[in-house]
Amino acid sequence: MALTREWRIHANGYDGHLEVTADAAGHVTGTVRFGGEPDNQLKAGFWDETSKKLVFTRVIDPNDSSKDQIYTGYWFPRNHTQPNGPSDLAGSFVAFAGTGGTPARHIFGWHATHG
């Protein structure tokens, strides 16, 4: 599966590390870490192999869901003639009030690179 791997992630000006594993049914597990922060678990994640779509929730504080962030992104190869070569994910995430989201601005961009 093209998705299962380690990625360098860039989200709204923050750089980090994303580890994603998708099982055969498309359920996603993993972690994401930005800067010197601790690893955050991914939950409620799905990988759609047909559309190459990834969705997961970043759990920053298990006791405060206002700090969750919901990521959606799409996988694509950097060069269409090398589908198994370097690849990217790109999309957006929703930030709730606990991580700076407001009614006027709660959707932010992200992308990740591999290879």
N, C-alpha and C positions, 0 to 999 in steps of 0.2 A: 504494500500500500504506500503510495507516494507521500502520504501525510506523516506517518510515524517517523519522527526524528527530532533533532534539536535545531532550534532556530535562533537567530539574533532578531529580537523584536524592538521596534521603535514605535512608541505610542504617545502622541501628543507631546513630543519633546523629551520623552524619557526613553533611555536605552536599557535593554535587559536581555534576559535569556528565557526562552519558551521551550519546554519539553512537552511533546504531545504524542500520545499513543492512541490509536484507534483500533478496536477489535474488528473482527469480520462482520459483526452486525452494525458497525458504525458508532458504537459508544466510545466516547473520548474520555481519557484520564490524562493527568499530567500536572505540571507546575509552571508558574511564571514568576520571575523575580526581576525587579527593577533596581538598579544601583546596589546600594548596600542593604536593601531591605531583605527580610526573610522570604523564603519561598511561599507563594500563595497557591493553594490547591485549585484545580479546575474542577467544576462540578456541572452536572446537567449538560454535558457536552455531546454533540453529535457531529459526525462526519458523513456527508453525502457524497459517495464516490462518483455518482453520475454527474452531478452538477459541480463537484469539487468544492463544495461549500462546507465551512467549518463554523460551528456555533458552540460557545462555552461561556460559563459564568466564572469569573475570577472572584474567589472568596478571600477578601482581605482580612475580615474579622468574622469568624464563625458566629459570634454573638450579636452582630449588628449588620443586618441585611442592607441597611442604607449605604454601606461601604462596598457592596457588590458592584461589579461591572460586568456587563454582558457584551461579549465580543462576537462579531460576525465577520467572516472573511472568506475569500476565494483563493484557491491555489491555482498557479499557472507556471509553466516553465519560462525561464528567461529567454530561451531560444526555442522556437517551435520545432526546429529540426532536431533538437536534442531533448525529448520529453523526459528523459531520465537524468538530465544534467542539472545544473543549478536551477533553483526554483524560488518562487516568492509566494507570499500570502499578502493580501491587502483587503482592507475593509474599514469598518467603523466599530466603535463601542459606545455603549450608553453608560454614563456615570450618574449615580444617584447622589443625593444631597451629601452623604457622608464622605464623598471623594471630590466634592467641588461642583457637582452638577447643579444647574439651576433650571427653572422653567424656560429661560431664554437660551441657555446653552448647556445641553446635556449629551450631545453626540459629538464624538471626537474621532479623528482618523488614526489608523495604525497600519503598519506593514511589517513583515518579517522576511528575512532572507536565509537561504540555506545553500551552501556550496560556493 
